[in-house]
Amino acid sequence: MNVDVKHISIEAPDVNRSTDIYYHNGKSIILPLSIIKDVGTLAARTILDERDKNGRFGDYFDFVARVVLRKDESNTTRTLDICRCS
């Protein structure tokens, strides 16, 4: 199946829209946060739990202030910034 033929776009992971699985919202496929290198399942779950509890992230600084990742996940915030997910 070709996504161009079906008029379905594939959208990059986004801290305000992605979940922990691939999903289709009717017009596009949203990629999960966990597919990004250095963003594991635990880090993705931490981000999603914070978003579910306190709402969307306003900007990068709001994201950094609200999401506390474990020490061994210190590259996660940098990777998300590079990927423009936050």
Secondary structure, 3 states (H helix, E strand, C coil): CCCCCCCCEEECCCCCCCCCCCEECCCEEECCHHHCCCCCHHHHHHHHHHHHHHCCCCCHHHHHHHCCCCHHHHHHHHHHHHCCCC
